[in-house]
Structures are given as C-alpha cells and as structure tokens.
Amino acid sequence: MKRITAIVRPEKMEKLKDALFEVDVNGMTISQVQGCGNQHGWSEYVRGTEVLLNMVPKVKFELIVADEEVDKVLDVVCQAARTGKVGDGKIFVSGVEEVVRIRTGERGEAAI
C-alpha cells in the first residue's frame, strides 16, 4: 500500500476530486494548507509598504491506495491539476505499513 500526498492549486480541488472518484478511488482526505516552494509567494502593498507574502494557499489531498493503483492515480492527479505554470504543486508517494478500519478491525488492503 502507498500513501499519495498531492499538494495542488485551490482552484483545481473540485476537478481533481471528481477525477479521482471517476477512477474509483475509495476515499481521500482533503485539507486547506499554506506553503511555499519555487513559487515563493508574491508582494503586496499594505498601507504603502511592500509586504512579501510567501505562504501560498494550496489544497492537500491524501490517499491510501494499493500498490498496483499508484501509477493510475498519479496520472489522474497530473492531468487534473496541471496548468503548466509555476505553482502547480507536488506529489509525494510513500509506503504504508498497516491500515486498520476502526469499526470492523479489518487490516491491510481490506481496510482501505
């Protein structure tokens, strides 16, 4: 099993969520987050003084998928979230040792 964490532009949230449901992703956690990377934020003027705002609003998707589903999900995320501009986001893939469904006690892929 793998954890896929995708950090994307806020305006891509609905499109990505719908695309993931179309390929039968069982569930996901979506969070509003802030951060910075190559985009480095932007400058604004507040009361005549330039202020660097380096925390950019993003949306974080977290999914747990079976190993054989990883490439399909990565393709869906890239297609749905890409604009071709700086700030499109990142995807991180990491291993998951165990999953337990609290309600039933199921473990492993059966708990996804």
C-alpha positions in Angstrom: 0.0 0.0 0.0 1.1 3.5 -0.7 0.2 7.0 0.6 -0.1 9.6 -2.1 0.0 13.2 -0.9 -0.7 15.8 -3.6 -0.3 19.5 -3.0 -2.3 21.4 -5.7 -3.8 24.8 -6.5 -7.0 25.5 -4.7 -8.9 26.1 -7.9 -8.1 22.5 -9.0 -9.7 20.9 -5.9 -13.2 20.1 -7.4 -11.8 18.9 -10.8 -9.2 16.6 -9.1 -11.8 15.3 -6.6 -14.2 14.4 -9.4 -11.4 12.8 -11.5 -10.4 10.6 -8.5 -13.9 9.5 -7.9 -14.2 8.6 -11.7 -11.3 6.1 -11.3 -12.9 4.6 -8.2 -10.6 5.9 -5.5 -12.3 4.7 -2.3 -11.6 7.7 -0.1 -9.4 10.7 0.4 -8.7 13.4 2.9 -8.6 17.0 1.7 -7.1 19.8 3.7 -6.6 23.6 3.1 -2.9 24.3 3.6 -0.4 27.0 3.1 3.2 26.8 2.0 5.8 27.9 -0.5 8.2 26.3 -3.0 9.6 27.6 -6.2 6.7 30.0 -6.5 8.0 32.0 -3.4 4.7 33.8 -2.9 4.1 37.4 -4.1 4.4 41.0 -3.0 1.5 43.2 -1.9 1.4 46.8 -0.7 -0.3 47.3 2.7 -0.7 51.0 3.7 2.0 52.0 1.3 4.6 49.4 2.5 5.6 46.4 0.4 4.9 43.1 2.2 6.2 39.8 0.9 3.6 37.1 1.3 5.5 33.8 1.0 2.8 31.4 2.2 0.7 30.5 -0.8 -2.7 28.8 -0.2 -2.9 25.2 -1.5 -5.0 22.1 -1.1 -3.6 18.8 0.1 -5.1 15.5 -1.0 -4.1 12.4 0.9 -5.0 8.9 -0.4 -4.0 5.4 0.5 -4.1 3.1 -2.5 -3.0 -0.4 -3.4 0.5 -0.7 -5.0 -0.9 -1.5 -8.4 -3.1 1.6 -8.4 -0.3 4.1 -7.8 0.6 4.9 -11.5 -3.1 5.3 -12.5 -3.7 7.7 -9.6 -0.5 9.7 -10.3 -1.6 10.1 -13.9 -5.1 11.3 -12.9 -3.6 13.8 -10.4 -1.2 15.2 -13.0 -3.8 15.5 -15.7 -6.4 17.2 -13.4 -4.1 19.5 -11.6 -1.6 20.7 -14.3 -1.7 24.2 -15.6 1.9 24.3 -16.9 2.7 27.2 -14.7 4.9 27.5 -11.6 2.9 26.6 -8.5 1.1 23.6 -9.9 2.2 21.6 -6.9 3.9 18.3 -6.0 3.0 14.7 -5.4 4.7 12.6 -2.8 4.5 8.8 -2.6 5.4 6.8 0.5 4.9 3.3 1.8 2.2 2.4 4.3 2.9 -0.5 6.6 -0.5 -1.1 8.0 -4.1 0.2 7.8 -6.8 -0.7 10.3 -10.5 0.0 9.9 -11.6 1.0 13.4 -15.2 0.0 13.0 -14.6 -3.6 11.9 -11.0 -4.3 12.8 -10.1 -5.2 9.2 -6.5 -4.8 8.3 -4.4 -4.2 5.3 -5.9 -3.6 1.8 -9.3 -4.8 3.1 -9.3 -1.8 5.4 -8.8 0.7 2.5 
